[in-house]
Amino acid sequence: MLSKLPRRAASCYEVGWLCALPYTELPAAILMLDHEHEPAHTENRGDENVYHYGDLNGHNVVVASMAPGRPGNTSSQRLVYPLRQSFPNMKLHLFVGIGGGVPRRPRPDDPYMDIHLGDVAISWAEKTNVPGIVHYERVETLPNGQSGPVGSLDKTSRQLLNALGGILNDKRLNRNRFHEHLARFADHPDFKHPGLDKDVLFEASYHHGNENNPSDCSECDRDQRVMRKPRPTDKMVFHEGTILSGEQVMKDPVRRDALSQKYHDAICFEMEAAGIMEDTHCLVVRGISDYCDSHKNGSWQPYAAAAAAAFAREILCQITPHNGPRSPSPYSGSHPQQVPDSDSEGQIGGGSTRGLLENAGNSQSDATYRLAERMYSEEVPSPLAHAHYSRTLRSFQRAEKTLMESGYKDPEARRSVFLRMAQLETKMTYHEREREMKERHMDNAETYIEEATLAAEMTENHRHIARTKFEQACMKGRRLKLKKKRGLDMIHRATEASTIYKEITSEGQKLQELDNNTWIALSGHADWWLRRLEPLK
């Protein structure tokens, strides 16, 4: 059972270990810790998550799990959002758990190149411009009638990718330490490897034979098994490639293969990573517990969770922890751990050298001590002697001087004195950095004031220009309104003139018709008189 260390400030935690299943993935994560810590006090009262605290290879780690029975991207977002507020100095995130594997097509000749149950899938693709995570259910329709993914995510932290590079190098040199990490599950038989004979892959077109018992494949047709070259050992194997994230449990092998072929020969399916990738830049680690088919059952889930946790531990073992206190965030309300004051090199906190040797506490700085010892004996090349290592070597030299003056020759005493000297050096460095940060903030504040003043002047000029343009627009509007009124008057007058013209035209036509009739009558009367006067001639 892990021993719990005293409570630490929330600002000390820099690594977030995220899980989806509290009954398999969470205990696997806790077993990977070197020590557990008492729960930290956070000032985010809206945080409903339950956290587990500990350290791993010198890293302070917060383990958080989603609620049981609540998978999916929405639940993962609810897990991450308060995590960022409660632990403001958190910079690394690992999303560790189980997933469904996609067997490679065509089948490779090397059994370690194909994907088997118990393997680990990593959300990183070696090919350029190939994303680590694809939200395959979030698609857009293209003009040619085809569809493409909208949620392709490839923003894993550079520090995690560098650590992955170290693991790939160790893989090539055959010196990975996964078996050492898996040995932590020796007292927990539930996380034991089920056996190579339990790793069975059926043809994609063949469905599970016993619908009443999905975990029992004894009634499934053995002739439908895919014949693959068996592996000689059950050593842990990991694969890098694209992981597909969605909201549905994948149990259709035909669709599994089609989606894998469509999206960069994807190697795994899961349900939570797409919801947090943008916010955390995490590395997704998935232990293969099934083949995304109707034969899916929970027999491989514990070991798959253990394998993924072992890989995540190896990632953190590749990253050198940052020793020394961090400056507190103004939003966290937390303070760095206090370091005892010093009066002189020979006396720390007002005590003598003997009191120093008796009261020096244990620390997790063994790696720093070994590095200082190697530097003191000139085993480390000089290019490594930058500021941090110079402080470490200086602490070691001061410890040697103190021991020589006091007559102590015990190696453990030298280690204790070194750790206290390093602690003192860290405090001094912290105060120097704090002073530099204050000076830098003052300079930045003056710069900001000047920029704000200039921006205010520019804003006033813009306001004057805007007011002038507004007045010009108002004058133009009034002119347009006057022109509009005049235009309406002219239209009204033209309408009246048109009406009068029509009336005059009508009267003219009537007069013309009357004149014509009178002329005809006068002409007829004149003809009559001419006929009467004709005989008188």
C-alpha positions as CSV (number, residue, x, y, z in Angstrom):
1,M,0.0,0.0,0.0
2,L,1.3,3.4,-0.9
3,S,2.2,5.7,1.9
4,K,0.6,9.1,1.8
5,L,2.8,12.2,2.1
6,P,1.7,15.5,3.6
7,R,-0.5,17.9,1.8
8,R,1.1,20.2,-0.9
9,A,-0.1,23.4,-2.3
10,A,-2.4,23.2,-5.4
11,S,0.2,25.4,-7.3
12,C,2.8,22.6,-7.0
13,Y,0.9,20.2,-9.3
14,E,1.9,20.4,-13.0
15,V,0.8,17.1,-14.4
16,G,-2.8,16.0,-15.0
17,W,-3.5,12.3,-15.5
18,L,-7.1,12.0,-16.9
19,C,-9.2,8.8,-16.9
20,A,-12.6,7.8,-18.2
21,L,-13.4,4.6,-16.2
22,P,-13.1,4.9,-12.4
23,Y,-13.2,1.1,-11.9
24,T,-10.3,0.1,-14.1
25,E,-8.4,3.1,-15.4
26,L,-8.3,5.1,-12.1
27,P,-6.8,2.3,-9.9
28,A,-4.3,1.6,-12.6
29,A,-3.2,5.2,-12.6
30,I,-2.9,5.3,-8.8
31,L,-0.7,2.2,-8.7
32,M,1.7,4.0,-11.0
33,L,2.4,6.7,-8.4
34,D,5.5,6.6,-6.3
35,H,3.7,8.2,-3.3
36,E,0.2,9.4,-2.7
37,H,-0.4,12.9,-1.1
38,E,-3.0,14.2,1.2
39,P,-5.7,16.1,-0.8
40,A,-4.7,19.7,-1.6
41,H,-6.9,22.7,-0.8
42,T,-8.2,24.5,-3.8
43,E,-10.2,27.7,-3.9
44,N,-12.4,26.8,-6.9
45,R,-15.7,26.1,-5.1
46,G,-17.4,25.2,-8.4
47,D,-15.1,22.2,-8.9
48,E,-17.1,19.0,-8.5
49,N,-14.3,16.7,-9.5
50,V,-12.7,14.2,-7.1
51,Y,-8.9,14.2,-7.4
52,H,-6.2,11.8,-6.3
53,Y,-2.7,13.4,-5.6
54,G,0.7,11.9,-5.7
55,D,4.2,12.1,-7.3
56,L,5.9,10.1,-10.0
57,N,9.6,10.5,-10.8
58,G,9.6,13.8,-9.0
59,H,6.5,15.1,-10.8
60,N,3.5,16.2,-8.8
61,V,0.5,14.5,-10.4
62,V,-3.2,15.0,-10.1
63,V,-5.3,12.0,-11.2
64,A,-8.9,12.8,-12.2
65,S,-11.6,10.4,-13.5
66,M,-14.9,11.0,-15.1
67,A,-18.1,9.9,-13.4
68,P,-19.1,6.2,-13.9
69,G,-21.5,5.6,-16.7
70,R,-20.9,9.0,-18.3
71,P,-18.5,8.5,-21.3
72,G,-18.2,10.9,-24.2
73,N,-16.7,14.2,-25.2
74,T,-19.1,16.3,-23.2
75,S,-18.2,14.5,-19.9
76,S,-14.5,14.9,-20.7
77,Q,-14.9,18.6,-21.2
78,R,-16.7,18.9,-17.8
79,L,-13.7,17.0,-16.3
80,V,-11.0,19.3,-17.7
81,Y,-12.6,22.8,-17.3
82,P,-12.5,23.0,-13.5
83,L,-9.1,21.1,-13.5
84,R,-7.5,24.1,-15.2
85,Q,-9.0,26.6,-12.6
86,S,-8.1,24.5,-9.5
87,F,-4.5,23.9,-10.6
88,P,-3.3,27.0,-12.5
89,N,0.3,25.8,-12.9
90,M,-0.7,22.5,-14.7
91,K,1.1,22.3,-18.0
92,L,1.2,18.5,-19.0
93,H,-1.9,16.4,-19.6
94,L,-2.1,12.6,-20.2
95,F,-5.4,11.0,-21.2
96,V,-4.9,7.4,-20.3
97,G,-7.4,4.5,-20.7
98,I,-8.7,1.8,-22.9
99,G,-9.9,1.7,-26.5
100,G,-10.9,-0.5,-29.4
101,G,-8.1,-1.6,-31.7
102,V,-8.1,-1.8,-35.5
103,P,-6.2,-4.8,-36.9
104,R,-3.9,-3.8,-39.7
105,R,-4.7,-4.6,-43.3
106,P,-3.0,-6.3,-45.0
107,R,-1.8,-8.6,-42.2
108,P,2.0,-7.9,-41.5
109,D,4.4,-10.9,-41.4
110,D,5.8,-9.6,-38.1
111,P,3.3,-10.4,-35.3
112,Y,4.6,-7.5,-33.3
113,M,3.6,-5.1,-36.1
114,D,0.0,-6.1,-36.1
115,I,-2.4,-4.8,-33.4
116,H,-3.4,-7.3,-30.7
117,L,-5.4,-7.1,-27.5
118,G,-3.3,-5.7,-24.7
119,D,-1.2,-3.5,-27.0
120,V,-1.1,0.3,-26.5
121,A,-2.1,2.9,-29.1
122,I,-0.5,6.4,-29.0
123,S,-2.1,9.5,-30.6
124,W,0.9,10.4,-32.8
125,A,1.5,9.6,-36.4
126,E,4.9,9.4,-37.9
127,K,3.7,10.7,-41.3
128,T,3.7,14.5,-41.9
129,N,0.4,16.3,-41.8
130,V,-1.4,13.3,-40.3
131,P,-3.4,14.2,-37.2
132,G,-3.2,12.3,-33.9
133,I,-6.9,12.6,-33.1
134,V,-9.8,12.8,-35.6
135,H,-13.4,13.5,-34.5
136,Y,-14.8,11.2,-37.2
137,E,-18.5,12.0,-36.4
138,R,-18.1,15.7,-37.0
139,V,-18.0,16.0,-40.8
140,E,-18.7,18.6,-43.5
141,T,-20.2,18.0,-46.9
142,L,-17.9,18.9,-49.8
143,P,-19.1,20.2,-53.2
144,N,-18.4,16.9,-54.9
145,G,-20.9,15.1,-52.6
146,Q,-18.2,13.6,-50.4
147,S,-17.6,14.3,-46.7
148,G,-14.6,15.2,-44.7
149,P,-13.8,15.5,-41.0
150,V,-14.0,18.9,-39.3
151,G,-12.4,17.9,-36.1
152,S,-8.8,16.9,-36.9
153,L,-6.6,17.6,-33.9
154,D,-2.8,17.4,-33.8
155,K,-1.7,19.8,-31.0
156,T,0.1,17.5,-28.5
157,S,2.5,19.3,-26.1
158,R,6.0,19.5,-27.5
159,Q,7.4,18.3,-24.2
160,L,5.3,15.2,-24.3
161,L,6.3,14.6,-27.9
162,N,10.0,14.9,-26.9
163,A,9.4,12.3,-24.2
164,L,7.7,10.0,-26.8
165,G,10.8,10.4,-28.9
166,G,12.9,9.1,-26.0
167,I,10.6,6.0,-25.7
168,L,10.9,5.4,-29.5
169,N,14.7,5.6,-29.1
170,D,14.6,3.1,-26.2
171,K,12.4,0.8,-28.3
172,R,15.0,0.8,-31.1
173,L,17.7,0.0,-28.5
174,N,15.4,-2.6,-26.8
175,R,15.7,-1.0,-23.4
176,N,12.1,0.0,-22.6
177,R,11.1,-0.5,-18.9
178,F,7.5,-1.4,-19.4
179,H,7.9,-4.7,-17.6
180,E,9.2,-2.9,-14.5
181,H,6.1,-0.7,-14.4
182,L,3.8,-3.6,-15.0
183,A,5.4,-5.4,-12.0
184,R,3.6,-2.9,-9.8
185,F,0.4,-4.9,-10.5
186,A,1.9,-8.2,-9.1
187,D,-0.3,-8.0,-6.0
188,H,-3.4,-7.2,-8.1
189,P,-4.4,-10.3,-10.1
190,D,-7.4,-8.5,-11.7
191,F,-4.8,-6.6,-13.9
192,K,-3.0,-9.8,-15.0
193,H,-2.5,-10.6,-18.7
194,P,-5.4,-12.9,-19.7
195,G,-3.1,-15.1,-21.9
196,L,-2.2,-15.1,-25.5
197,D,-4.8,-17.8,-26.2
198,K,-7.5,-15.4,-25.2
199,D,-6.6,-13.0,-28.0
200,V,-9.0,-14.0,-30.8
201,L,-9.9,-12.0,-33.9
202,F,-12.9,-13.0,-36.0
203,E,-13.7,-12.1,-39.6
204,A,-15.3,-8.7,-40.0
205,S,-18.4,-10.3,-41.6
206,Y,-19.0,-12.8,-38.7
207,H,-21.1,-11.7,-35.7
208,H,-21.1,-13.0,-32.1
209,G,-22.8,-16.4,-31.8
210,N,-24.3,-16.1,-28.3
211,E,-26.4,-13.0,-28.0
212,N,-27.5,-13.9,-24.4
213,N,-23.9,-13.9,-23.2
214,P,-21.7,-11.4,-25.1
215,S,-18.6,-12.3,-23.0
216,D,-18.6,-15.9,-24.0
217,C,-17.3,-16.8,-27.4
218,S,-17.2,-20.6,-26.9
219,E,-20.2,-21.0,-29.2
220,C,-18.6,-18.8,-32.0
221,D,-17.5,-20.6,-35.1
222,R,-13.8,-21.4,-34.9
223,D,-13.6,-21.5,-38.7
224,Q,-14.4,-17.7,-38.7
225,R,-11.2,-16.9,-36.8
226,V,-8.5,-14.9,-38.5
227,M,-5.3,-16.9,-38.7
228,R,-2.4,-14.7,-37.6
229,K,1.1,-15.6,-36.8
230,P,1.2,-15.9,-33.0
231,R,3.5,-13.9,-30.7
232,P,6.1,-15.9,-28.8
233,T,5.8,-13.7,-25.6
234,D,3.2,-11.4,-24.0
235,K,5.6,-8.5,-23.7
236,M,4.0,-5.1,-24.0
237,V,3.9,-3.5,-27.5
238,F,2.8,0.0,-28.5
239,H,1.8,1.5,-31.8
240,E,1.8,5.1,-33.0
241,G,-1.0,6.4,-35.3
242,T,-4.3,8.2,-35.7
243,I,-7.0,7.6,-33.0
244,L,-10.6,8.1,-34.0
245,S,-12.8,9.8,-31.4
246,G,-16.6,9.7,-31.4
247,E,-19.7,9.6,-29.2
248,Q,-20.8,6.0,-30.0
249,V,-19.4,2.7,-29.0
250,M,-17.9,1.0,-32.1
251,K,-19.1,-2.6,-32.5
252,D,-19.3,-2.8,-36.3
253,P,-16.0,-4.3,-37.8
254,V,-17.1,-3.4,-41.4
255,R,-17.5,0.2,-40.5
256,R,-14.4,0.1,-38.3
257,D,-12.3,-1.0,-41.3
258,A,-13.9,1.6,-43.6
259,L,-13.3,4.5,-41.3
260,S,-9.8,3.4,-40.6
261,Q,-9.0,3.3,-44.3
262,K,-10.7,6.7,-44.8
263,Y,-8.8,8.4,-42.0
264,H,-5.1,7.8,-42.3
265,D,-5.2,4.0,-41.5
266,A,-6.4,4.8,-37.9
267,I,-5.3,2.2,-35.3
268,C,-7.9,2.8,-32.5
269,F,-11.4,4.0,-31.6
270,E,-12.3,5.9,-28.3
271,M,-15.0,8.3,-27.1
272,E,-13.5,11.1,-25.0
273,A,-10.3,12.6,-26.5
274,A,-11.8,15.0,-29.0
275,G,-13.6,16.9,-26.2
276,I,-10.4,18.0,-24.4
277,M,-7.6,18.0,-27.1
278,E,-8.0,21.7,-27.9
279,D,-7.8,22.8,-24.2
280,T,-5.1,20.5,-22.9
281,H,-2.8,19.5,-25.8
282,C,-2.6,16.1,-24.2
283,L,-1.1,12.9,-25.4
284,V,-3.8,10.2,-25.7
285,V,-2.7,6.7,-24.5
286,R,-5.1,3.8,-25.1
287,G,-4.8,0.2,-24.1
288,I,-6.5,-2.1,-26.7
289,S,-9.3,-4.0,-24.9
290,D,-11.3,-5.2,-27.9
291,Y,-11.4,-5.2,-31.7
292,C,-14.5,-2.9,-32.1
293,D,-16.8,-5.9,-33.1
294,S,-19.7,-7.8,-31.6
295,H,-17.3,-10.0,-29.7
296,K,-16.4,-7.1,-27.5
297,N,-16.4,-7.9,-23.7
298,G,-14.7,-6.6,-20.6
299,S,-12.2,-9.5,-20.0
300,W,-9.2,-7.5,-21.4
301,Q,-10.1,-4.1,-19.9
302,P,-8.1,-4.3,-16.7
303,Y,-4.9,-5.4,-18.4
304,A,-5.4,-2.9,-21.2
305,A,-5.8,-0.1,-18.6
306,A,-2.6,-1.4,-16.8
307,A,-0.6,-1.4,-20.1
308,A,-1.7,2.2,-20.9
309,A,-0.8,3.3,-17.3
310,A,2.6,1.7,-17.7
311,F,3.2,3.6,-20.9
312,A,2.1,6.9,-19.3
313,R,4.5,6.3,-16.4
314,E,7.4,5.7,-18.8
315,I,6.5,9.1,-20.5
316,L,6.9,10.9,-17.2
317,C,10.1,9.0,-16.4
318,Q,11.5,10.5,-19.7
319,I,10.8,14.1,-18.5
320,T,13.2,15.6,-16.0
321,P,11.2,17.2,-13.1
322,H,11.7,20.8,-12.3
323,N,13.0,21.1,-8.7
324,G,12.4,24.1,-6.6
325,P,9.2,26.1,-5.7
326,R,7.1,27.7,-8.4
327,S,5.8,31.2,-8.0
328,P,2.1,31.2,-6.9
329,S,-0.6,32.1,-9.3
330,P,-2.6,35.2,-8.4
331,Y,-5.8,33.2,-9.0
332,S,-5.0,30.1,-7.0
333,G,-4.7,31.6,-3.5
334,S,-1.9,29.1,-2.8
335,H,1.6,29.8,-1.7
336,P,4.9,27.9,-2.4
337,Q,6.3,25.7,0.3
338,Q,8.3,27.8,2.8
339,V,12.1,27.3,2.9
340,P,13.9,27.8,6.2
341,D,15.8,31.0,6.6
342,S,19.7,30.9,6.7
343,D,22.1,32.9,8.8
344,S,25.3,31.7,7.3
345,E,26.8,28.8,5.4
346,G,27.7,26.9,8.5
347,Q,24.4,27.6,10.2
348,I,20.9,27.1,8.7
349,G,17.9,28.4,10.6
350,G,20.1,29.4,13.6
351,G,21.2,25.8,14.2
352,S,24.7,24.2,14.2
353,T,26.2,21.8,11.6
354,R,25.4,18.9,13.9
355,G,21.8,20.0,14.2
356,L,21.7,20.3,10.4
357,L,22.8,16.7,10.0
358,E,20.3,15.5,12.6
359,N,17.3,17.5,11.3
360,A,17.9,17.2,7.5
361,G,14.7,15.6,6.1
362,N,14.4,13.1,3.3
363,S,13.8,14.5,-0.2
364,Q,13.0,13.2,-3.7
365,S,16.1,14.9,-5.1
366,D,18.2,11.8,-5.5
367,A,18.6,12.4,-9.2
368,T,19.8,15.9,-8.6
369,Y,22.3,14.6,-5.9
370,R,23.7,12.0,-8.3
371,L,24.1,14.6,-11.0
372,A,25.9,16.9,-8.7
373,E,28.2,14.1,-7.5
374,R,29.0,13.3,-11.2
375,M,29.7,16.9,-11.9
376,Y,31.9,17.2,-8.9
377,S,34.0,14.3,-10.1
378,E,34.0,15.8,-13.6
379,E,32.1,12.9,-15.2
380,V,29.6,15.3,-16.8
381,P,30.8,17.3,-19.8
382,S,31.2,21.1,-19.4
383,P,28.4,22.0,-22.0
384,L,25.9,20.9,-19.4
385,A,27.1,23.5,-16.8
386,H,24.4,26.1,-17.4
387,A,22.7,28.1,-14.7
388,H,20.8,25.2,-13.1
389,Y,23.7,22.8,-13.0
390,S,26.0,25.5,-11.7
391,R,23.8,26.1,-8.7
392,T,23.7,22.3,-8.1
393,L,27.5,22.1,-8.2
394,R,27.8,25.1,-6.0
395,S,25.5,23.5,-3.4
396,F,27.6,20.3,-3.5
397,Q,30.9,22.2,-3.0
398,R,29.4,24.1,-0.1
399,A,28.3,20.8,1.4
400,E,31.8,19.3,1.0
401,K,33.3,22.4,2.7
402,T,30.9,22.2,5.6
403,L,31.6,18.4,6.2
404,M,35.3,18.9,6.0
405,E,35.1,21.6,8.7
406,S,32.9,19.5,10.9
407,G,34.8,16.3,10.5
408,Y,31.9,14.2,9.1
409,K,32.7,11.6,6.5
410,D,29.4,9.7,6.3
411,P,28.0,9.7,2.6
412,E,24.5,10.0,4.0
413,A,25.5,13.1,5.9
414,R,27.0,14.6,2.7
415,R,23.7,13.8,0.9
416,S,21.6,15.5,3.7
417,V,23.8,18.6,3.8
418,F,23.7,18.8,0.0
419,L,19.9,18.7,-0.1
420,R,19.6,21.4,2.6
421,M,22.2,23.5,0.7
422,A,20.3,23.0,-2.5
423,Q,17.1,24.0,-0.7
424,L,18.8,27.2,0.5
425,E,20.2,27.9,-3.0
426,T,16.7,27.3,-4.4
427,K,15.2,29.9,-2.0
428,M,17.8,32.5,-2.9
429,T,17.2,31.9,-6.6
430,Y,13.5,32.1,-6.0
431,H,13.8,35.5,-4.3
432,E,16.2,36.7,-7.1
433,R,13.7,35.7,-9.7
434,E,10.8,37.2,-7.8
435,R,12.7,40.5,-7.6
436,E,13.5,40.3,-11.4
437,M,9.8,39.6,-12.1
438,K,8.7,42.6,-10.1
439,E,11.1,44.9,-11.9
440,R,10.0,43.4,-15.2
441,H,6.4,43.9,-14.3
442,M,7.1,47.5,-13.3
443,D,8.7,48.1,-16.7
444,N,5.8,46.4,-18.4
445,A,3.4,48.5,-16.4
446,E,5.0,51.7,-17.5
447,T,5.0,50.5,-21.1
448,Y,1.3,49.6,-20.8
449,I,0.5,53.0,-19.4
450,E,2.3,54.7,-22.3
451,E,0.5,52.5,-24.8
452,A,-2.8,53.1,-23.0
453,T,-2.3,56.9,-23.1
454,L,-1.5,56.8,-26.8
455,A,-4.5,54.6,-27.4
456,A,-6.7,57.1,-25.5
457,E,-5.4,60.0,-27.6
458,M,-6.0,58.0,-30.8
459,T,-9.4,57.1,-29.5
460,E,-10.3,60.8,-28.9
461,N,-9.1,61.6,-32.4
462,H,-11.2,58.8,-33.8
463,R,-14.2,60.1,-31.8
464,H,-13.7,63.6,-33.2
465,I,-13.4,62.3,-36.7
466,A,-16.5,60.1,-36.2
467,R,-18.5,63.1,-34.8
468,T,-17.5,65.2,-37.8
469,K,-18.5,62.5,-40.2
470,F,-21.8,62.0,-38.3
471,E,-22.6,65.8,-38.7
472,Q,-21.7,65.7,-42.4
473,A,-24.0,62.7,-42.8
474,C,-26.8,64.5,-41.0
475,M,-26.4,67.5,-43.2
476,K,-26.4,65.3,-46.3
477,G,-29.5,63.5,-45.0
478,R,-31.3,66.8,-44.5
479,R,-30.5,67.9,-48.1
480,L,-31.6,64.5,-49.4
481,K,-34.9,64.9,-47.4
482,L,-35.4,68.4,-48.9
483,K,-34.7,67.1,-52.4
484,K,-37.1,64.3,-51.8
485,K,-39.9,66.7,-50.7
486,R,-39.3,68.9,-53.8
487,G,-39.4,65.8,-55.9
488,L,-42.7,64.8,-54.4
489,D,-44.1,68.3,-55.0
490,M,-43.0,68.2,-58.7
491,I,-44.6,64.7,-59.1
492,H,-47.9,66.1,-57.5
493,R,-47.9,69.1,-59.8
494,A,-47.1,66.9,-62.9
495,T,-50.0,64.7,-61.9
496,E,-52.4,67.7,-61.7
497,A,-51.1,69.0,-65.0
498,S,-51.7,65.7,-66.6
499,T,-55.3,65.6,-65.3
500,I,-55.9,69.2,-66.7
501,Y,-54.4,68.3,-70.0
502,K,-56.7,65.3,-70.3
503,E,-59.7,67.4,-69.5
504,I,-58.7,70.1,-72.1
505,T,-58.1,67.4,-74.7
506,S,-61.5,65.9,-74.1
507,E,-63.2,69.4,-74.4
508,G,-61.2,70.1,-77.6
509,Q,-62.4,66.8,-79.1
510,K,-66.0,67.7,-78.3
511,L,-65.7,71.2,-79.8
512,Q,-64.1,69.7,-82.9
513,E,-67.0,67.3,-83.3
514,L,-69.5,70.2,-82.9
515,D,-67.7,72.3,-85.5
516,N,-67.8,69.4,-88.0
517,N,-71.5,68.9,-87.5
518,T,-72.2,72.7,-87.9
519,W,-70.1,72.8,-91.1
520,I,-72.0,69.9,-92.6
521,A,-75.4,71.5,-91.7
522,L,-74.3,74.9,-93.3
523,S,-73.0,73.2,-96.4
524,G,-76.3,71.4,-96.9
525,H,-78.3,74.6,-96.4
526,A,-76.1,76.5,-98.9
527,D,-76.7,73.7,-101.5
528,W,-80.5,74.1,-101.1
529,W,-80.4,77.8,-101.7
530,L,-78.2,77.3,-104.8
531,R,-80.7,74.9,-106.2
532,R,-83.6,77.4,-105.6
533,L,-81.7,80.2,-107.2
534,E,-80.6,78.2,-110.3
535,P,-83.9,78.9,-112.3
536,L,-83.7,82.6,-111.7
537,K,-80.6,82.8,-113.7
